[in-house]
Amino acid sequence: MTERAGPASPFTDCHVLMIVAHQDDEVLGAGAQFNSFDQLSILHVTDGAGSMREARAKGFASLAAYAAARTREVRSAVAEAGVPAVFHALGVRCLEACFHLPSIIRQLERAIAGVGPDIILTHAYEGGHQDHDAVAFAVHQAISHLPLKPPVWEFAGYHRSGSSTVRGVFLPNGEPPLWLPLTEADRALKRQMLDRFHSQLDVVAQFPLDGELFRPAPVYDFAQPPHQRPLGYELEGWGIPAPLWLTAAREATKTERSWRLVVRLRWEMWARRFHPDSPRIVNLMRATPLLGRRVW
């Protein structure tokens, strides 16, 4: 039986710049739409390599080897779709985007102006992953500084709902989303693309393949969590509490940054690096009164 095509994609014949945190987010979020784009540019904010514990568990001797593998995987996945793409990378360490927001914002301003896309497609602010939220924040900040502002659309990622994680659905905080169902051929192609992410097969297998969900990016209040705590990333053991993320975002909007707060955030970044392997060291570091009281 031949499946009917769904509603028209807003990205058809457009130059789409996907700004994503990790090397698989673009395929998970919109991989079935790539063939409808006129041009595809992909900007990865992080290197995709989490903790050393994660790297070893996946068979890599170093974070650099893990990051290189993730780059190879995404290029192979996009090539599987037969779509020529231009790749850009900022190289921020995975799980630490919130500590580099001022730099990320500046680099995104230059990248967006240089690429000149018709549409930007990026993450929603949803509390599922700290890097996803950091990218959403940085994109909105960068766009606000540009004289020519391409429209920003979002793809659905994941967020916490009660005691479970919901994937492929937005929080109810924006316009009604556009659901683009996938045909059998679409699903087969997207599955082939996802199979190229050899180091992430356990992750990508958790996402639905029946359709992709999009919406114009709403106006967010990044001074507040996207939903009631705990957020998804707070429950993952990645070492970033929501108040710390919000402090980093608030500081990134200031024209004059507090050197004391900058040092404290750097201290927190190093505490996070120890977190997956040495939680007791993290507790000690966070109990140490560096430059006065805690700032979050």
Phi and psi in degrees as a GROMACS rama.xvg file:
@    title "Ramachandran Plot"
@    xaxis  label "Phi"
@    yaxis  label "Psi"
@TYPE xy
-83.3687  129.68  THR-2
-85.2393  142.796  GLU-3
-77.8426  146.851  ARG-4
-70.2409  148.238  ALA-5
-85.8943  -162.507  GLY-6
-63.8359  158.637  PRO-7
-66.4602  140.912  ALA-8
-79.1573  136.95  SER-9
-72.9556  -6.94567  PRO-10
-98.9548  -2.07932  PHE-11
-58.7004  129.442  THR-12
62.2272  23.5937  ASP-13
-106.163  153.973  CYS-14
-85.3077  109.711  HIS-15
-103.681  127.414  VAL-16
-103.605  112.207  LEU-17
-92.5787  121.05  MET-18
-110.648  110.951  ILE-19
-132.694  163.676  VAL-20
-80.7783  -44.401  ALA-21
-130.751  163.45  HIS-22
-83.7075  75.3781  GLN-23
171.574  -17.2279  ASP-24
-60.3076  -38.411  ASP-25
-65.8734  -39.9048  GLU-26
-74.2697  -42.108  VAL-27
-60.0661  -40.9082  LEU-28
-80.5242  -35.807  GLY-29
-151.043  19.432  ALA-30
-57.0615  -33.1103  GLY-31
-74.2047  -10.7414  ALA-32
-95.7215  -8.64423  GLN-33
-55.3597  -39.4987  PHE-34
-68.7108  -14.2325  ASN-35
-89.1764  -11.743  SER-36
-75.2824  148.667  PHE-37
-76.3343  -44.1401  ASP-38
-140.134  148.959  GLN-39
-127.038  121.728  LEU-40
-118.311  137.598  SER-41
-126.746  126.212  ILE-42
-116.816  119.685  LEU-43
-98.2019  125.961  HIS-44
-79.8789  -41.7435  VAL-45
-107.477  170.883  THR-46
-84.4361  -6.52778  ASP-47
79.3845  -2.1599  GLY-48
-98.9268  113.866  ALA-49
-77.9487  -130.67  GLY-50
-78.6282  163.023  SER-51
-63.5214  -33.3671  MET-52
-61.2354  -44.2515  ARG-53
-63.2806  -43.2428  GLU-54
-59.9179  -46.5904  ALA-55
-62.9689  -40.5195  ARG-56
-62.0776  -26.2822  ALA-57
-97.2942  7.38947  LYS-58
91.613  18.084  GLY-59
-107.6  142.026  PHE-60
-83.114  -16.0264  ALA-61
-152.987  163.187  SER-62
-66.4266  -34.293  LEU-63
-63.2113  -40.9664  ALA-64
-66.7859  -38.2577  ALA-65
-64.5115  -45.9765  TYR-66
-62.1526  -41.8838  ALA-67
-63.2825  -38.4916  ALA-68
-64.1948  -40.0915  ALA-69
-66.1709  -35.646  ARG-70
-64.7395  -44.6305  THR-71
-61.8277  -38.9464  ARG-72
-63.7654  -44.6087  GLU-73
-70.0916  -36.6502  VAL-74
-65.5805  -37.8793  ARG-75
-67.261  -39.1485  SER-76
-65.0967  -44.7119  ALA-77
-67.7658  -37.1135  VAL-78
-63.8879  -31.8317  ALA-79
-58.9539  -31.9544  GLU-80
-79.8611  -8.32673  ALA-81
71.9218  26.0627  GLY-82
-109.276  122.132  VAL-83
-70.6966  134.753  PRO-84
-138.468  150.524  ALA-85
-105.767  125.663  VAL-86
-104.745  141.036  PHE-87
-130.231  149.316  HIS-88
-143.772  135.154  ALA-89
-93.0049  -24.0647  LEU-90
75.0785  19.7724  GLY-91
-67.6739  143.25  VAL-92
-63.9807  134.59  ARG-93
-57.5188  141.867  CYS-94
77.6939  0.601085  LEU-95
-122.929  16.9681  GLU-96
-59.7676  -34.2319  ALA-97
-65.3087  -20.6847  CYS-98
-84.8205  -5.38301  PHE-99
-125.796  25.6295  HIS-100
-59.8971  -44.5352  LEU-101
-58.3483  -42.5398  PRO-102
-66.4938  -42.6115  SER-103
-61.7072  -42.9236  ILE-104
-60.6875  -46.6471  ILE-105
-61.6539  -43.5727  ARG-106
-67.7406  -34.4792  GLN-107
-68.78  -37.7945  LEU-108
-56.2222  -48.3924  GLU-109
-66.1117  -40.8745  ARG-110
-66.3073  -44.7872  ALA-111
-64.1223  -44.4121  ILE-112
-63.9912  -36.9492  ALA-113
-74.3318  -38.4447  GLY-114
-75.0387  -39.9097  VAL-115
62.735  53.5494  GLY-116
-75.1769  160.409  PRO-117
-77.702  -36.0859  ASP-118
-143.512  143.266  ILE-119
-104.9  135.328  ILE-120
-122.73  123.975  LEU-121
-150.033  -171.232  THR-122
-75.6591  154.329  HIS-123
-85.8026  158.373  ALA-124
-87.8586  102.528  TYR-125
-140.939  -2.37759  GLU-126
79.5533  7.1636  GLY-127
-76.86  -42.6638  GLY-128
-140.535  135.234  HIS-129
-62.9868  -33.6882  GLN-130
-71.4464  -37.6035  ASP-131
-60.0693  -46.4217  HIS-132
-65.0512  -37.2328  ASP-133
-63.9817  -40.7473  ALA-134
-66.1627  -43.6359  VAL-135
-57.1647  -47.2897  ALA-136
-60.6682  -46.9184  PHE-137
-65.7468  -37.8923  ALA-138
-62.8371  -45.7815  VAL-139
-63.5888  -40.0034  HIS-140
-66.9375  -43.5275  GLN-141
-62.8893  -44.3015  ALA-142
-60.9339  -37.7526  ILE-143
-64.975  -19.8279  SER-144
-94.8333  -4.50622  HIS-145
-97.9674  141.255  LEU-146
-69.3773  -36.7381  PRO-147
-104.366  116.542  LEU-148
-111.343  99.5484  LYS-149
-64.8165  148.319  PRO-150
-62.5262  143.625  PRO-151
-110.034  123.766  VAL-152
-114.424  159.057  TRP-153
-121.922  150.462  GLU-154
-107.827  153.196  PHE-155
-77.1113  133.829  ALA-156
-109.066  -106.523  GLY-157
-157.557  155.305  TYR-158
-153.895  168.397  HIS-159
-85.7683  138.083  ARG-160
-138.233  105.084  SER-161
65.9228  -123.174  GLY-162
-99.9859  8.25099  SER-163
-128.281  166.389  SER-164
-103.878  128.89  THR-165
-103.481  127.964  VAL-166
-115.349  143.284  ARG-167
75.5389  20.2512  GLY-168
-137.516  141.055  VAL-169
-84.6822  156.581  PHE-170
-66.7441  151.555  LEU-171
-79.8711  66.2436  PRO-172
-136.65  27.4943  ASN-173
-155.934  -166.31  GLY-174
-65.1496  158.28  GLU-175
-55.7927  129.732  PRO-176
-76.2597  161.738  PRO-177
-101.634  118.194  LEU-178
-96.1124  120.881  TRP-179
-110.647  100.478  LEU-180
-68.0423  150.248  PRO-181
-100.731  134.752  LEU-182
-74.32  172.051  THR-183
-58.8104  -40.7193  GLU-184
-65.3963  -39.5629  ALA-185
-60.1045  -45.7887  ASP-186
-64.0514  -40.6445  ARG-187
-63.6303  -43.1705  ALA-188
-66.1932  -43.8366  LEU-189
-64.7916  -37.0911  LYS-190
-63.0847  -40.2976  ARG-191
-63.5938  -40.0958  GLN-192
-63.7282  -45.4944  MET-193
-66.9754  -28.8985  LEU-194
-65.6124  -16.8927  ASP-195
-75.0921  -15.2961  ARG-196
-87.7665  72.6924  PHE-197
-59.4395  -35.7798  HIS-198
-79.4768  -9.43424  SER-199
-122.57  19.0422  GLN-200
-59.9593  -34.7535  LEU-201
-68.3565  -26.7643  ASP-202
-82.9413  -52.1646  VAL-203
-66.9425  -23.4467  VAL-204
-67.472  -14.8464  ALA-205
-85.6384  -6.42795  GLN-206
-99.2793  144.638  PHE-207
-70.2572  154.518  PRO-208
-121.384  14.0812  LEU-209
-85.3501  -17.8002  ASP-210
-177.201  174.917  GLY-211
-129.545  140.798  GLU-212
-116.043  133.658  LEU-213
-137.487  160.76  PHE-214
-163.01  156.087  ARG-215
-62.4313  140.498  PRO-216
-64.2678  128.668  ALA-217
-77.0981  174.041  PRO-218
-85.4149  117.53  VAL-219
-99.5837  153.392  TYR-220
-101.787  94.402  ASP-221
-76.2077  0.739569  PHE-222
-83.3543  -7.7897  ALA-223
-122.411  150.535  GLN-224
-61.0237  152.562  PRO-225
-67.3106  -23.4281  PRO-226
-157.045  176.072  HIS-227
-59.9515  137.125  GLN-228
-71.2603  155.306  ARG-229
-80.3511  146.335  PRO-230
-81.775  163.197  LEU-231
-57.4959  -44.1303  GLY-232
-71.3901  -20.0208  TYR-233
-70.5549  -22.2532  GLU-234
-96.1186  -1.0345  LEU-235
-93.4582  -6.0169  GLU-236
77.121  25.824  GLY-237
-92.4397  -2.46826  TRP-238
83.4623  19.1525  GLY-239
-124.201  102.736  ILE-240
-73.3433  152.127  PRO-241
-57.4637  -42.2403  ALA-242
-59.7576  -33.5437  PRO-243
-67.6909  -43.6486  LEU-244
-60.0678  -44.5077  TRP-245
-64.8639  -36.6366  LEU-246
-63.4124  -43.6529  THR-247
-63.2593  -40.7564  ALA-248
-66.7168  -41.8042  ALA-249
-63.6174  -41.5362  ARG-250
-66.0483  -31.8566  GLU-251
-68.8279  -18.7581  ALA-252
-88.4676  -7.06825  THR-253
-84.1805  141.072  LYS-254
-76.3838  -32.4549  THR-255
-117.268  111.301  GLU-256
-88.6577  143.406  ARG-257
-74.9604  119.902  SER-258
-61.8083  -33.2338  TRP-259
-63.6664  -42.6399  ARG-260
-71.037  -36.8272  LEU-261
-60.0196  -45.3087  VAL-262
-63.1276  -41.6318  VAL-263
-63.7451  -40.9678  ARG-264
-66.0684  -36.2611  LEU-265
-64.0012  -40.133  ARG-266
-60.3582  -43.2871  TRP-267
-65.0139  -35.9016  GLU-268
-61.3924  -43.7705  MET-269
-69.5317  -33.7385  TRP-270
-61.1427  -41.3252  ALA-271
-63.2036  -35.3603  ARG-272
-64.1914  -32.0208  ARG-273
-78.5914  -18.3611  PHE-274
-55.5157  -49.593  HIS-275
-64.3889  -28.5725  PRO-276
-103.7  -29.8558  ASP-277
-138.495  71.3022  SER-278
-60.1986  -27.3037  PRO-279
-69.0334  -35.3968  ARG-280
-64.3049  -38.7559  ILE-281
-61.7328  -46.7317  VAL-282
-59.467  -39.7142  ASN-283
-66.0971  -44.4477  LEU-284
-62.5576  -40.3603  MET-285
-76.7626  -17.3526  ARG-286
-86.7139  -12.7157  ALA-287
-78.359  123.856  THR-288
-76.5858  80.6816  PRO-289
-81.3856  120.355  LEU-290
53.6603  41.9416  LEU-291
96.1259  -160.124  GLY-292
-72.4732  163.062  ARG-293
-61.6453  144.52  ARG-294
-103.737  6.03689  VAL-295
